Amino acid sequence: MQKLEEGKQLYREQKFEEAVVLLTDFLNQNPNHADGLFFRGVCYRKLDLYPESINDFNGLLTKLPDEPTLLCERAISLFKNQQLELAMVDLNKAVDLDKNNPYRYSSRAFIRANIDVEGAIKDYQKAIELDPKDEIAYNNLGLLQEHKGNYKEAQENFKKSNQIIGYKPEERTIEQTNSPIEIEGKTYHNSWQLLMGILTTSSVRKEYFNFIKNYFKH
């Protein structure tokens, strides 16, 4: 189990290539181990190795076909592998299995926005209904509304998101207003790119809003 724990630690340190090596060694000795497959699947995705990531989640879902978290994780990898329809199948099932979990709706909305903006808006609204303090759902709902030209509704949701995270846009400098945002080594030059580019895993959600909080303290 030492290799598994070391691999998980490397994952937390974002040393994904090294983590894959250790986790693969562990899985060679412990085939189909759930934790090993899960963390290696996420690491593969971080390395843009989407088919490999999908294969690991396939192995997990063979044993746990009704686990919403695994369905959401595979959906993200399918989406990144440009298999949007299959990703939506997983997300729809995850929502059906876990109807009272706001994160299921937010996860589906994030990917659904690529093909069905109105449906994505409804999902974010449902997520907010279930969790009125979900700052990311408010923010992303605002982005979708802004994209559709519903500026008044968008601004209301941006305001709610800002209040939750303690962000005061009136205190931003001109440089901050015009600066691109970089998350996980990728640069986003506007809010729509950011919405389309960030994954919906909890670690990235946390990183993104920690970034926002720290960035606008200056």
Helices and strands as residue ranges (DSSP letters): H 2-12, H 16-29, H 34-46, H 50-63, H 68-80, H 84-97, H 102-112, H 117-130, H 135-147, H 151-165, G 169-171, H 174-178, E 181-183, E 186-188, H 191-197, H 202-215
